[in-house]
Amino acid sequence: MATSELLTVASSPHIRDKTSVEKIMFSVALALTPAALVGVYVFGWHALWVLLTSIGAAIAAEVIWQKLRGQRLRVYDGSALVTGLLLGMNLPPTAPLWMAALGSVFAIIIGKQVYGGLGANPFNPALVGRVFLTASFPALMTKWAFPAGYVDAFGQATPLASSVEVPMSKLFLGTIPGCIGEVSAIALLIGGLYLLIKRYIDYSIVGGILGTVVVLSLIMGVDPLFHLLSGGLLLGAFFMATDYVTSPVTPRGRWIFGIGIGLLVMLIRQFSSMPEGVSFSILLMNAAVPLINRATRPRIYGR
C-alpha cells in the first residue's frame, strides 16, 4: 500500500475529547447544587424562588437576545443556567425577585452578550451582575436573614462584618447570615472537590487563592481558617475564578492569577471599609488576564 494511502489530511483539532461545553456547564451546576440546597434549607422557600427567578431570567435574556440578533440559539449549552445559578447564590436570601431578575438580565446582556457571547466575555458575567446590584441597591444587597438558632449577640451582620467570634461549626454547616450559596463551607468543598477530581477546574487557581489567603492571614495575625470559610471565598475560588473564559490559559499565569486574587481579597478585607472583597478581586484580576497571558506565554521553539 502506498504511503499516501495511510495518511488522512484534516483540519484541527487533531486530538479529540468527549468533554464538551455542555458537559462541563451541567457538571458545574451539579457541583453547585449541594450549597444551593443548604441555602434553601437554612433560609426558607424565598431563597428557592430567588434562585429560580435568577436562573429563569438569565435563560430568557439569552434566548431573547439571540432571537433579536438572528443568532443560533445556544442556550442549551448550559452557560446561562450556570450564570443565573451563580448570581442567585451570590444574593442575600431576602432579595426581592425583581432584583434577582434584573441582575441576571444585566449579567447576560452586559456581562456576556455585548462582547460576542460565550468565549468572548472578559469578565465573569455572574460577578458583573452582582457588582451591578451592589452598586445600584446597596441596602437590599446587605439585608440578611437569620437562620434558626443564630444567636442575636452576633449582631445584624455576616461573620466578616461582625466583631463577635463565630463558631467554626456554624461556618462549616451554613447556619449563619450570608448570601444564599456561600454560607455552607462543607457543601461548597464537596462541589469543588468533585470538579477538581473530574479535572473540570484547575487546581493552581484554587490553590493560589486559598494558599495566599492562609499565608497572608498568618502574616497579619488573623485566623486563616475563619477567612477561608467566611464570606464568598470558597464559592469564588472554586466556581467563579476558575471560569475558562476569564482566567489565564498558561500554567504560570493561572498561579499568578490565583495569588493575585488572594492578595486582593486580604487587602480589601483587612484595610478597606468593605468586609468582603471576593467579587471585586476576581473582576480586577479578570481585567489583568490578557497581560498575564502575554507575560507568561511559552517561548516558541527555536527562538
C-alpha positions as CSV (number, residue, x, y, z in Angstrom):
1,M,0.0,0.0,0.0
2,A,1.4,3.4,-0.9
3,T,2.4,5.7,1.9
4,S,0.0,8.4,0.9
5,E,-2.9,6.0,1.4
6,L,-2.0,5.7,5.2
7,L,-2.4,9.4,5.8
8,T,-5.6,11.3,6.5
9,V,-5.4,15.1,5.8
10,A,-7.8,17.0,8.1
11,S,-8.1,20.4,9.8
12,S,-7.7,20.8,13.5
13,P,-8.4,19.7,16.2
14,H,-6.4,16.6,15.7
15,I,-6.9,15.4,19.3
16,R,-10.5,15.0,20.3
17,D,-12.1,14.5,23.7
18,K,-15.5,13.6,24.9
19,T,-15.6,16.6,27.2
20,S,-17.9,19.4,25.8
21,V,-19.1,22.8,26.9
22,E,-22.5,21.3,27.8
23,K,-20.9,18.6,29.9
24,I,-18.8,21.0,31.8
25,M,-21.6,23.5,32.4
26,F,-24.0,21.0,33.7
27,S,-21.3,19.4,35.9
28,V,-20.7,22.9,37.4
29,A,-24.4,23.2,38.0
30,L,-24.5,19.8,39.7
31,A,-21.5,20.7,41.9
32,L,-23.3,23.9,43.0
33,T,-26.4,22.0,43.9
34,P,-25.4,21.0,47.5
35,A,-24.6,24.6,48.5
36,A,-27.8,25.8,46.9
37,L,-29.9,23.2,48.7
38,V,-28.3,24.1,52.1
39,G,-29.1,27.7,51.4
40,V,-32.7,26.9,50.7
41,Y,-32.9,24.7,53.8
42,V,-31.4,27.3,56.1
43,F,-33.2,30.4,54.7
44,G,-36.5,29.0,53.6
45,W,-38.6,29.0,50.4
46,H,-38.0,32.6,49.4
47,A,-34.4,31.6,48.8
48,L,-35.5,28.9,46.3
49,W,-37.7,31.5,44.5
50,V,-34.7,33.8,44.3
51,L,-32.6,31.1,42.7
52,L,-35.3,30.0,40.2
53,T,-36.0,33.6,39.2
54,S,-32.3,34.3,38.7
55,I,-31.9,31.2,36.5
56,G,-35.1,31.8,34.6
57,A,-34.3,35.4,33.8
58,A,-30.8,34.5,32.7
59,I,-32.0,31.8,30.3
60,A,-34.8,34.1,29.0
61,A,-32.4,37.0,28.4
62,E,-30.1,34.8,26.4
63,V,-32.9,33.4,24.3
64,I,-34.4,36.8,23.6
65,W,-31.0,38.4,22.8
66,Q,-30.1,35.6,20.3
67,K,-33.5,35.7,18.7
68,L,-33.3,39.5,18.2
69,R,-29.8,39.3,16.8
70,G,-30.7,36.4,14.5
71,Q,-28.2,34.2,16.1
72,R,-28.3,30.4,16.5
73,L,-29.8,29.5,19.9
74,R,-27.0,28.4,22.2
75,V,-28.9,28.4,25.5
76,Y,-28.8,24.6,25.6
77,D,-25.0,24.7,26.3
78,G,-25.9,25.4,30.0
79,S,-23.8,28.6,30.4
80,A,-26.9,30.8,31.0
81,L,-28.1,28.3,33.6
82,V,-24.7,28.5,35.5
83,T,-24.7,32.3,35.3
84,G,-28.2,32.5,36.7
85,L,-27.5,30.0,39.4
86,L,-24.2,31.6,40.5
87,L,-25.8,35.0,40.6
88,G,-28.7,33.7,42.7
89,M,-26.3,32.1,45.1
90,N,-24.5,35.4,45.4
91,L,-27.7,37.2,46.5
92,P,-29.0,37.6,50.1
93,P,-31.9,35.4,50.9
94,T,-34.1,38.4,51.4
95,A,-33.5,39.8,47.8
96,P,-36.8,40.7,46.0
97,L,-37.5,38.6,43.0
98,W,-37.4,41.6,40.6
99,M,-33.9,42.4,41.7
100,A,-32.7,38.8,41.0
101,A,-34.3,39.0,37.5
102,L,-32.7,42.4,36.8
103,G,-29.3,41.2,37.9
104,S,-29.5,38.2,35.7
105,V,-30.5,40.2,32.6
106,F,-27.7,42.6,33.2
107,A,-25.2,39.7,33.7
108,I,-26.2,38.1,30.4
109,I,-26.6,41.1,28.2
110,I,-23.9,43.5,29.6
111,G,-21.6,40.9,31.1
112,K,-21.6,38.4,28.2
113,Q,-23.6,39.0,25.0
114,V,-22.4,42.5,24.2
115,Y,-18.9,41.1,23.9
116,G,-20.0,38.4,21.5
117,G,-21.4,35.7,23.8
118,L,-19.7,32.7,25.4
119,G,-16.0,32.7,24.9
120,A,-15.6,36.4,24.3
121,N,-16.5,38.0,27.6
122,P,-13.6,39.3,29.6
123,F,-15.3,39.3,33.0
124,N,-17.3,36.7,34.8
125,P,-20.9,37.5,34.0
126,A,-22.4,36.5,37.3
127,L,-20.0,38.8,39.1
128,V,-20.8,41.6,36.8
129,G,-24.4,41.2,37.7
130,R,-23.7,41.0,41.4
131,V,-21.5,44.2,41.4
132,F,-24.1,46.0,39.4
133,L,-26.8,45.1,42.0
134,T,-24.4,46.0,44.9
135,A,-23.7,49.5,43.4
136,S,-27.4,50.1,42.5
137,F,-29.2,48.7,45.6
138,P,-26.6,48.6,48.4
139,A,-29.3,48.5,51.2
140,L,-31.1,45.5,49.6
141,M,-27.8,43.7,48.9
142,T,-26.8,43.9,52.6
143,K,-30.2,42.9,54.2
144,W,-29.6,39.5,55.7
145,A,-31.9,36.8,57.0
146,F,-31.1,34.9,60.2
147,P,-31.2,31.1,60.4
148,A,-32.9,29.4,63.2
149,G,-30.7,29.1,66.2
150,Y,-28.4,32.0,65.2
151,V,-27.6,33.9,68.4
152,D,-28.7,37.6,68.4
153,A,-25.4,38.5,70.1
154,F,-23.6,38.0,66.7
155,G,-25.2,41.2,65.6
156,Q,-27.0,42.3,62.4
157,A,-24.3,41.3,60.0
158,T,-22.5,38.4,58.4
159,P,-19.5,36.9,60.2
160,L,-17.0,39.0,58.3
161,A,-18.8,42.2,59.2
162,S,-19.3,41.2,62.8
163,S,-16.9,41.8,65.7
164,V,-18.2,38.7,67.5
165,E,-16.4,35.4,67.1
166,V,-18.5,32.8,65.2
167,P,-18.1,29.1,66.0
168,M,-16.4,27.2,63.2
169,S,-19.2,24.6,63.2
170,K,-21.6,27.2,62.0
171,L,-19.3,28.3,59.2
172,F,-19.0,24.7,58.1
173,L,-22.7,23.8,58.2
174,G,-24.0,27.2,57.0
175,T,-26.2,28.3,59.9
176,I,-25.0,31.9,59.6
177,P,-26.3,35.0,57.8
178,G,-24.9,35.5,54.3
179,C,-25.7,35.0,50.7
180,I,-27.8,32.0,49.7
181,G,-25.0,29.9,48.3
182,E,-21.9,31.0,50.3
183,V,-22.8,30.0,53.8
184,S,-22.1,26.3,53.9
185,A,-18.3,25.6,53.6
186,I,-18.8,21.9,53.6
187,A,-21.3,21.9,50.7
188,L,-19.0,24.2,48.7
189,L,-16.0,21.9,49.4
190,I,-17.9,18.9,48.2
191,G,-18.9,20.5,45.0
192,G,-15.4,22.0,44.4
193,L,-13.6,18.7,45.1
194,Y,-15.9,17.0,42.6
195,L,-14.9,19.4,39.9
196,L,-11.2,19.0,40.8
197,I,-11.5,15.2,40.7
198,K,-13.2,15.4,37.3
199,R,-10.5,17.8,36.2
200,Y,-13.0,20.4,35.1
201,I,-11.3,23.1,37.0
202,D,-7.6,23.8,37.6
203,Y,-6.0,23.3,41.0
204,S,-3.5,26.0,40.5
205,I,-6.1,28.8,40.6
206,V,-7.8,27.4,43.6
207,G,-4.5,26.7,45.4
208,G,-3.2,30.1,44.6
209,I,-6.2,31.8,46.1
210,L,-6.6,29.7,49.2
211,G,-2.9,29.4,49.8
212,T,-2.3,33.2,49.6
213,V,-5.2,33.8,52.0
214,V,-3.7,31.4,54.5
215,V,-0.2,32.9,54.3
216,L,-1.4,36.5,54.5
217,S,-3.7,35.7,57.4
218,L,-0.8,34.3,59.3
219,I,1.4,37.3,58.5
220,M,-1.4,39.7,59.5
221,G,-2.1,37.8,62.7
222,V,-5.7,36.8,61.9
223,D,-7.3,33.4,61.9
224,P,-6.7,31.8,58.4
225,L,-9.5,29.2,58.9
226,F,-12.0,31.9,59.6
227,H,-11.0,33.8,56.4
228,L,-11.1,30.6,54.3
229,L,-14.6,29.6,55.5
230,S,-16.2,33.1,55.7
231,G,-17.9,35.1,53.0
232,G,-17.8,34.1,49.4
233,L,-14.1,32.9,49.2
234,L,-14.8,29.2,48.6
235,L,-17.7,30.0,46.2
236,G,-15.4,32.4,44.3
237,A,-12.3,30.2,44.3
238,F,-13.9,27.0,43.1
239,F,-16.7,28.2,40.9
240,M,-16.0,31.7,39.6
241,A,-12.3,32.4,39.4
242,T,-11.9,29.1,37.5
243,D,-14.1,30.2,34.7
244,Y,-12.3,29.1,31.5
245,V,-13.1,32.2,29.5
246,T,-12.0,34.8,32.1
247,S,-8.9,33.1,33.5
248,P,-5.4,32.7,32.1
249,V,-4.5,29.9,29.7
250,T,-0.9,29.3,30.8
251,P,0.1,27.2,33.8
252,R,2.3,30.0,35.3
253,G,-0.4,32.6,34.5
254,R,-3.0,30.6,36.5
255,W,-0.8,30.6,39.6
256,I,-0.3,34.4,39.2
257,F,-4.0,34.9,38.7
258,G,-4.9,32.9,41.9
259,I,-2.2,34.6,44.0
260,G,-3.4,38.0,42.8
261,I,-7.0,37.3,43.8
262,G,-5.9,36.0,47.2
263,L,-3.8,39.1,47.8
264,L,-6.6,41.5,46.8
265,V,-9.1,39.7,49.0
266,M,-7.0,40.0,52.1
267,L,-6.1,43.7,51.4
268,I,-9.8,44.5,50.9
269,R,-10.9,42.6,54.0
270,Q,-8.2,44.0,56.3
271,F,-7.7,47.5,55.1
272,S,-10.9,48.8,53.3
273,S,-14.3,49.7,54.6
274,M,-15.8,46.6,52.9
275,P,-15.9,43.4,54.9
276,E,-15.8,41.2,51.8
277,G,-13.7,41.5,48.6
278,V,-14.0,38.3,46.6
279,S,-16.2,39.7,43.8
280,F,-14.1,42.8,43.2
281,S,-10.8,40.8,43.4
282,I,-11.8,38.3,40.8
283,L,-13.1,41.1,38.4
284,L,-9.9,43.1,38.8
285,M,-7.8,40.0,38.0
286,N,-10.1,39.2,35.1
287,A,-9.1,42.6,33.7
288,A,-5.4,41.6,34.0
289,V,-5.8,38.2,32.2
290,P,-4.6,39.5,28.8
291,L,-1.4,40.9,30.4
292,I,-0.8,37.7,32.3
293,N,-1.2,35.6,29.2
294,R,1.2,37.8,27.3
295,A,3.8,37.8,30.0
296,T,3.7,34.0,30.7
297,R,3.3,32.6,27.2
298,P,5.9,29.9,26.5
299,R,8.8,30.7,24.2
300,I,8.4,29.5,20.7
301,Y,10.7,26.5,20.0
302,G,13.8,27.7,18.2
303,R,13.7,31.3,19.4
